[in-house]
Amino acid sequence: MIQRILLALGAIAIAWTTMVCGVRNESRTGEPELMSRHSRGQPFVSQTVLASGPAPSGTWSLSAYQSFVADQRADRITVSGTLPEGGRATLTLHHRPNDTTSALVLTAGEAPRGLNVQLDGAGQALRCTGSLPTMAPGPFSVSMERGGSGWAATTGGHTLQCVSTDSSGHPSVSAGLRRIDIDSIEIDGTASSPQGMRWFLTGLGVGLFAFLGMVAMRRRMPNAAALAATGLLMGSPITAIDGARLAEALRLAQASDDWLPVTIALTLASLAIACGLASSLARRSLLMGAIPTGFLAAAWAVTWTVSGATGWVYTVLFGAALGALVWAQVQANRLRFYNIISLALACALIGALEVMVRFSAVGNVWNAANTQQGAGSTATLIEQFEDLEAGQFTAYPAKGFPVRLGKKQAPKRVVCLGASSTGGAFQNDSLAEFYPALLNQLSPDDTEVVNQGVGGWNSFHLRQFLDGHADRLDSDVWTIYLGVNENLPTAMPFADLYTAWKAGDLSERTRSLDNIRLFQGLRLLVRGMRPGGGVGVSAPDLRDNLAHIIGVAKERNIRVLLMSEGVRPDPRVLWHYFDVMSELAAAHSHVAYLDTASVLDRFNDRAFIDTNHLTPTGHSSVARAIDAELRRLGWY
């Protein structure tokens, strides 16, 4: 009776998992009737940036500047959906992906505006009459219709009428960077709503098939049927995590994101079935017992794209070791040295699987260099703390510590503090190319500007540095350009990491394991299962660090200019940090805030080499913006 209940639960679980994964996949990749999904080909953006969790059932999703575009010309579009915190939606009656178009732009926290805009940037305001209420994050419904000399947009009984010369075209709705969820779209009176019924029926079919299969298996292999049901149950808890986010955490870039819970459930169930068949056949001979596990190993190797003769040799060894281990369990009562043989086979099994993974596409990304080096890794964090503590000046501060400063060369000194975009990024050959040097050329004759930025630093590093070196800087103004490194995912906050390092509890004790692919996969899985994405410096931590720095500056009569760090494709992903800077500036007379992220955003990709490091255009625009602000403030 208990086993039958387990089989039923396994069937229900795989039915539910299939239905949920199918609905999410349709939401992310499908489109309404009479419309097409258009993508700008946006470079990689973290799923934790695009959305905080899975899309609600019964919606379509748009993110990273994707659009739904009507297949036919029309004069009216009505959209209902949900706008997230920091989200944006753009409606237009004439979709032009590569040129400006007359559009209604909805931004969370702002009143909708009529703009001549490219779908991925700001634009020029249209001549409009009337107004629409401020868009709060949450549900929205808005209509846009051609008429008169332009178009009119309505929501909640309010109307905005804008002048436009656009001719009739294909209406569309586009997202900004963050994901918006669309409940329904209506084009010229024809409405479309997401269809989830087919996935409900598909899930029922899969569940019924699984249940009948396990019932048939139970007659010959009751234990295998029970294990298969347990494997099918394993996918359900994973549906609580967005499949795309889990695939990202596991670095499975080529995986079918939304189907990952189903894949895991079927993988575990296939392992149980193969072992069950091996157990039955192993009663005849060792060779017969290895046949099902050999087929399982081959199937996994094809799925993982194992390559090379060595990879396939170890695939065969994995299948043989697994079959032999099952055979040893079946023959336990008659086998001499059972414990030693089982241990040896288990070691061989793990070793063969490790080499299989090494020679697969998965193994290429589950290596020590990819998972343990770079920003936020334990090795890098320890190196940063050691260099900060040692205080050894550098010639080019890509990491470690800033450059040594000489004696003051002018009556006033401006010190530029920040991370790689300030003090050292390998995209630039010399500090003369960074904005502090360019600002020095713009500054008055009685002022010098010096660079004390360090690649990889955030507000925590600056706080520690200024506590010990504020007087040495001999400065009148500090500029602080931060944001990206605050947002790095880490195991715990930077302050706790630093405390653990000081106490000797933060070390690379697992260095010997770093080259083991299976260990790296387990580590990534554990990280991916964590709720949310822990960051090194949260917004409250940033407030605490900057408040401390501001206090240090006040004691020395130093003025502080806080600056938002520019990022692509959309600077608003760091809005919570920028709000902290703005609020602190408003609360202190010797502190000001400059929204450099918005300044850089006007230049779009021309200001950035990658997501945040600056081109010569970016550096010069930051230098000019700081110069103008310091002159306005009368700080030099």
PEVENPE-V183232 format. One record per residue. N is the residue number from 1. RES is the residue in one letter. SS is DSSP state (hx for helix, st for strand, lp for the rest). PSI is psi in whole degrees, 0 to 359 (999 if undefined). D_FIRST is the distance of its C-alpha to the first C-alpha in whole Angstrom. Layout:
N	RES	SS	PSI	D_FIRST
N	RES	SS	PSI	D_FIRST
//
This chain:
1	M	lp	314	0
2	I	hx	322	4
3	Q	hx	322	5
4	R	hx	321	5
5	I	hx	320	6
6	L	hx	318	9
7	L	hx	318	10
8	A	hx	319	11
9	L	hx	320	12
10	G	hx	318	14
11	A	hx	317	16
12	I	hx	320	17
13	A	hx	314	18
14	I	hx	329	20
15	A	hx	313	21
16	W	hx	314	23
17	T	hx	318	24
18	T	hx	316	26
19	M	hx	313	27
20	V	hx	314	29
21	C	hx	321	30
22	G	hx	315	32
23	V	hx	317	33
24	R	hx	321	35
25	N	hx	319	36
26	E	hx	322	38
27	S	hx	320	39
28	R	hx	329	41
29	T	hx	344	42
30	G	lp	182	42
31	E	lp	159	45
32	P	lp	164	46
33	E	lp	143	47
34	L	lp	19	51
35	M	st	160	51
36	S	st	149	51
37	R	st	125	49
38	H	st	138	52
39	S	lp	142	52
40	R	lp	356	55
41	G	lp	42	54
42	Q	lp	133	53
43	P	lp	166	53
44	F	lp	130	50
45	V	lp	134	49
46	S	lp	140	46
47	Q	hx	331	43
48	T	hx	341	44
49	V	hx	318	47
50	L	hx	322	46
51	A	lp	156	43
52	S	lp	349	41
53	G	lp	188	38
54	P	lp	153	36
55	A	lp	144	38
56	P	lp	148	36
57	S	lp	143	34
58	G	lp	27	37
59	T	lp	163	40
60	W	st	154	42
61	S	st	140	43
62	L	st	137	47
63	S	lp	169	48
64	A	lp	44	51
65	Y	lp	24	53
66	Q	lp	161	51
67	S	st	150	52
68	F	st	122	51
69	V	st	131	54
70	A	st	139	55
71	D	lp	334	55
72	Q	lp	157	58
73	R	lp	145	61
74	A	st	168	61
75	D	lp	4	62
76	R	st	139	60
77	I	st	135	56
78	T	st	129	54
79	V	st	133	51
80	S	st	136	49
81	G	st	203	47
82	T	st	129	46
83	L	st	123	49
84	P	lp	170	48
85	E	lp	127	50
86	G	lp	10	53
87	G	lp	167	52
88	R	st	144	54
89	A	st	143	54
90	T	st	125	57
91	L	st	137	58
92	T	st	153	60
93	L	lp	358	62
94	H	lp	89	63
95	H	lp	123	61
96	R	lp	100	63
97	P	lp	337	61
98	N	lp	16	64
99	D	lp	167	66
100	T	lp	149	67
101	T	st	153	66
102	S	st	125	66
103	A	st	158	63
104	L	st	123	61
105	V	st	120	60
106	L	st	122	57
107	T	st	129	57
108	A	lp	128	55
109	G	lp	1	57
110	E	lp	161	60
111	A	st	139	62
112	P	lp	145	61
113	R	st	152	64
114	G	st	123	66
115	L	st	151	67
116	N	st	109	68
117	V	st	148	65
118	Q	lp	149	64
119	L	lp	347	60
120	D	lp	18	59
121	G	lp	183	62
122	A	lp	169	65
123	G	st	186	67
124	Q	st	140	70
125	A	st	139	70
126	L	lp	163	71
127	R	lp	112	73
128	C	st	155	71
129	T	st	152	72
130	G	st	183	69
131	S	lp	159	66
132	L	lp	149	63
133	P	lp	157	61
134	T	st	137	59
135	M	lp	106	56
136	A	lp	149	53
137	P	lp	135	50
138	G	st	199	48
139	P	st	146	47
140	F	st	158	51
141	S	st	126	52
142	V	st	145	55
143	S	st	148	57
144	M	st	127	60
145	E	st	137	63
146	R	st	144	66
147	G	st	146	69
148	G	lp	230	73
149	S	lp	16	74
150	G	st	239	70
151	W	st	162	67
152	A	st	139	65
153	A	st	139	62
154	T	st	144	61
155	T	st	136	58
156	G	lp	33	57
157	G	lp	2	61
158	H	st	152	63
159	T	st	139	65
160	L	st	119	66
161	Q	st	124	69
162	C	st	143	70
163	V	st	134	72
164	S	lp	144	71
165	T	lp	3	73
166	D	lp	138	70
167	S	lp	180	70
168	S	lp	141	67
169	G	st	205	64
170	H	lp	111	60
171	P	lp	153	58
172	S	st	160	56
173	V	st	133	54
174	S	st	151	54
175	A	st	160	52
176	G	lp	216	54
177	L	lp	311	52
178	R	lp	155	49
179	R	lp	133	46
180	I	st	145	47
181	D	st	125	44
182	I	st	123	45
183	D	st	317	44
184	S	st	153	46
185	I	st	137	49
186	E	st	126	52
187	I	st	115	55
188	D	lp	43	57
189	G	lp	352	55
190	T	st	115	52
191	A	st	148	49
192	S	st	136	46
193	S	st	149	43
194	P	lp	141	40
195	Q	lp	108	38
196	G	lp	352	34
197	M	hx	322	32
198	R	hx	329	32
199	W	hx	332	30
200	F	hx	315	28
201	L	hx	322	28
202	T	hx	317	28
203	G	hx	317	25
204	L	hx	318	23
205	G	hx	316	24
206	V	hx	318	23
207	G	hx	317	19
208	L	hx	316	19
209	F	hx	317	20
210	A	hx	319	18
211	F	hx	314	15
212	L	hx	322	16
213	G	hx	318	17
214	M	hx	326	14
215	V	hx	317	12
216	A	hx	321	16
217	M	hx	327	16
218	R	hx	333	12
219	R	hx	325	14
220	R	hx	327	17
221	M	lp	75	16
222	P	hx	321	12
223	N	hx	320	14
224	A	hx	321	16
225	A	hx	318	14
226	A	hx	319	12
227	L	hx	322	16
228	A	hx	318	17
229	A	hx	320	14
230	T	hx	319	16
231	G	hx	319	19
232	L	hx	331	19
233	L	hx	336	18
234	M	hx	339	21
235	G	hx	331	24
236	S	hx	313	23
237	P	hx	331	25
238	I	hx	339	28
239	T	lp	345	28
240	A	lp	341	30
241	I	lp	138	32
242	D	lp	125	35
243	G	hx	322	34
244	A	hx	323	38
245	R	hx	321	38
246	L	hx	318	36
247	A	hx	322	37
248	E	hx	316	41
249	A	hx	323	40
250	L	lp	357	38
251	R	lp	32	41
252	L	lp	72	40
253	A	lp	330	43
254	Q	lp	4	42
255	A	lp	156	38
256	S	lp	95	37
257	D	hx	301	36
258	D	hx	341	34
259	W	hx	7	32
260	L	hx	318	31
261	P	hx	321	28
262	V	hx	318	27
263	T	hx	316	28
264	I	hx	317	27
265	A	hx	315	23
266	L	hx	327	24
267	T	hx	313	26
268	L	hx	321	23
269	A	hx	320	21
270	S	hx	324	24
271	L	hx	317	24
272	A	hx	318	20
273	I	hx	316	21
274	A	hx	318	24
275	C	hx	324	23
276	G	hx	316	20
277	L	hx	318	23
278	A	hx	322	25
279	S	hx	320	23
280	S	hx	316	23
281	L	hx	336	27
282	A	lp	342	28
283	R	lp	335	27
284	R	lp	308	30
285	S	lp	163	32
286	L	hx	318	33
287	L	hx	317	35
288	M	hx	322	32
289	G	hx	335	29
290	A	hx	349	32
291	I	hx	308	32
292	P	hx	319	28
293	T	hx	330	29
294	G	hx	317	33
295	F	hx	321	32
296	L	hx	314	30
297	A	hx	318	33
298	A	hx	318	35
299	A	hx	317	33
300	W	hx	319	33
301	A	hx	320	37
302	V	hx	317	38
303	T	hx	320	36
304	W	lp	359	38
305	T	lp	54	41
306	V	lp	136	42
307	S	lp	160	45
308	G	hx	155	48
309	A	hx	320	48
310	T	hx	317	47
311	G	hx	317	44
312	W	hx	330	43
313	V	hx	316	43
314	Y	hx	339	41
315	T	hx	315	38
316	V	hx	318	39
317	L	hx	323	39
318	F	hx	312	36
319	G	hx	319	34
320	A	hx	319	35
321	A	hx	321	34
322	L	hx	316	31
323	G	hx	320	30
324	A	hx	323	32
325	L	hx	319	30
326	V	hx	317	27
327	W	hx	320	29
328	A	hx	325	30
329	Q	hx	323	26
330	V	hx	323	25
331	Q	lp	20	29
332	A	lp	320	29
333	N	lp	336	29
334	R	lp	357	32
335	L	lp	122	34
336	R	lp	150	37
337	F	lp	41	37
338	Y	hx	314	34
339	N	hx	314	34
340	I	hx	316	37
341	I	hx	316	36
342	S	hx	318	33
343	L	hx	317	35
344	A	hx	318	37
345	L	hx	322	35
346	A	hx	318	33
347	C	hx	318	37
348	A	hx	321	38
349	L	hx	310	35
350	I	hx	317	36
351	G	hx	316	39
352	A	hx	320	39
353	L	hx	321	37
354	E	hx	314	39
355	V	hx	322	42
356	M	hx	311	40
357	V	hx	321	40
358	R	hx	323	43
359	F	lp	24	44
360	S	lp	169	42
361	A	hx	324	43
362	V	hx	317	41
363	G	hx	333	43
364	N	hx	332	46
365	V	hx	342	45
366	W	lp	50	43
367	N	lp	164	46
368	A	hx	322	48
369	A	hx	322	51
370	N	hx	327	49
371	T	hx	343	46
372	Q	hx	352	48
373	Q	lp	171	52
374	G	lp	176	53
375	A	lp	133	54
376	G	lp	348	51
377	S	lp	159	50
378	T	hx	318	50
379	A	hx	316	53
380	T	hx	319	55
381	L	hx	315	54
382	I	hx	318	56
383	E	hx	318	59
384	Q	hx	314	60
385	F	hx	319	59
386	E	hx	316	61
387	D	hx	322	64
388	L	hx	319	64
389	E	hx	321	65
390	A	hx	325	67
391	G	lp	36	69
392	Q	lp	119	71
393	F	lp	153	73
394	T	lp	163	72
395	A	lp	328	74
396	Y	lp	100	71
397	P	lp	57	69
398	A	lp	338	66
399	K	lp	164	64
400	G	lp	286	65
401	F	lp	154	68
402	P	lp	178	70
403	V	lp	156	74
404	R	lp	137	77
405	L	lp	140	79
406	G	lp	192	83
407	K	lp	154	85
408	K	lp	129	85
409	Q	lp	359	87
410	A	lp	162	88
411	P	lp	326	88
412	K	st	147	85
413	R	st	129	81
414	V	st	124	78
415	V	st	124	75
416	C	st	119	72
417	L	st	146	69
418	G	st	203	66
419	A	lp	219	64
420	S	hx	327	64
421	S	hx	348	65
422	T	hx	310	68
423	G	hx	348	69
424	G	lp	105	67
425	A	lp	138	65
426	F	lp	355	66
427	Q	lp	346	66
428	N	lp	143	70
429	D	lp	336	73
430	S	lp	150	75
431	L	hx	344	74
432	A	hx	344	77
433	E	hx	352	75
434	F	lp	161	73
435	Y	hx	329	73
436	P	hx	321	75
437	A	hx	321	78
438	L	hx	323	78
439	L	hx	324	78
440	N	hx	325	81
441	Q	hx	332	83
442	L	hx	339	83
443	S	lp	160	83
444	P	lp	164	87
445	D	lp	334	89
446	D	lp	13	89
447	T	st	137	85
448	E	st	149	83
449	V	st	129	79
450	V	st	155	77
451	N	st	122	74
452	Q	lp	28	72
453	G	lp	157	68
454	V	lp	130	66
455	G	lp	132	63
456	G	lp	349	60
457	W	lp	156	61
458	N	lp	192	59
459	S	hx	331	61
460	F	hx	314	59
461	H	hx	317	61
462	L	hx	319	64
463	R	hx	313	64
464	Q	hx	318	64
465	F	hx	313	67
466	L	hx	331	69
467	D	hx	331	69
468	G	hx	347	71
469	H	hx	10	73
470	A	hx	316	74
471	D	hx	324	77
472	R	hx	331	78
473	L	hx	333	77
474	D	lp	56	80
475	S	lp	166	79
476	D	lp	331	80
477	V	st	137	77
478	W	st	130	73
479	T	st	136	71
480	I	st	114	68
481	Y	st	103	66
482	L	st	165	62
483	G	lp	303	58
484	V	lp	312	57
485	N	hx	341	56
486	E	hx	328	55
487	N	hx	6	52
488	L	lp	133	51
489	P	st	128	47
490	T	lp	165	47
491	A	lp	329	45
492	M	lp	167	46
493	P	lp	152	50
494	F	hx	320	53
495	A	hx	319	54
496	D	hx	322	51
497	L	hx	319	51
498	Y	hx	318	55
499	T	hx	318	54
500	A	hx	321	52
501	W	hx	317	54
502	K	hx	325	57
503	A	lp	357	55
504	G	lp	13	54
505	D	lp	353	51
506	L	lp	109	51
507	S	lp	168	51
508	E	lp	57	50
509	R	lp	338	48
510	T	lp	16	46
511	R	hx	321	49
512	S	hx	338	48
513	L	hx	350	44
514	D	lp	334	46
515	N	lp	3	46
516	I	lp	116	43
517	R	hx	321	41
518	L	hx	322	37
519	F	hx	318	39
520	Q	hx	320	40
521	G	hx	318	37
522	L	hx	319	35
523	R	hx	316	38
524	L	hx	323	38
525	L	hx	316	35
526	V	hx	317	35
527	R	hx	318	38
528	G	hx	334	36
529	M	hx	349	33
530	R	lp	138	36
531	P	lp	133	36
532	G	lp	185	40
533	G	lp	104	42
534	G	lp	136	44
535	V	st	157	48
536	G	lp	321	51
537	V	lp	107	53
538	S	lp	171	51
539	A	hx	316	54
540	P	hx	323	54
541	D	hx	321	55
542	L	hx	317	57
543	R	hx	316	59
544	D	hx	316	59
545	N	hx	314	61
546	L	hx	323	63
547	A	hx	320	64
548	H	hx	314	65
549	I	hx	319	67
550	I	hx	322	69
551	G	hx	319	70
552	V	hx	319	71
553	A	hx	319	73
554	K	hx	321	74
555	E	hx	335	76
556	R	lp	10	78
557	N	lp	41	79
558	I	lp	136	77
559	R	st	150	76
560	V	st	127	72
561	L	st	110	71
562	L	st	137	67
563	M	st	136	66
564	S	st	136	63
565	E	lp	132	62
566	G	lp	141	62
567	V	lp	157	59
568	R	lp	149	58
569	P	lp	353	57
570	D	lp	116	57
571	P	hx	346	58
572	R	hx	355	56
573	V	hx	342	53
574	L	hx	23	55
575	W	hx	325	56
576	H	hx	328	55
577	Y	hx	321	57
578	F	hx	326	60
579	D	hx	320	59
580	V	hx	315	60
581	M	hx	314	63
582	S	hx	318	64
583	E	hx	320	64
584	L	hx	321	65
585	A	hx	321	68
586	A	hx	337	69
587	A	hx	352	69
588	H	lp	132	71
589	S	lp	336	75
590	H	lp	15	75
591	V	st	140	72
592	A	st	162	71
593	Y	st	132	69
594	L	st	122	69
595	D	lp	72	67
596	T	hx	334	67
597	A	hx	318	64
598	S	hx	324	65
599	V	hx	313	69
600	L	hx	328	67
601	D	hx	336	65
602	R	lp	336	68
603	F	lp	356	68
604	N	hx	224	65
605	D	hx	345	64
606	R	hx	342	68
607	A	hx	351	67
608	F	st	138	64
609	I	lp	320	64
610	D	lp	227	60
611	T	lp	333	58
612	N	lp	341	60
613	H	lp	148	63
614	L	st	146	66
615	T	lp	173	69
616	P	hx	323	73
617	T	hx	318	72
618	G	hx	313	70
619	H	hx	316	72
620	S	hx	324	75
621	S	hx	323	73
622	V	hx	316	72
623	A	hx	316	75
624	R	hx	321	77
625	A	hx	318	74
626	I	hx	316	75
627	D	hx	314	79
628	A	hx	321	79
629	E	hx	318	77
630	L	hx	325	79
631	R	hx	319	82
632	R	hx	320	81
633	L	hx	344	80
634	G	lp	30	83
635	W	lp	354	81
636	Y	lp	999	84
//
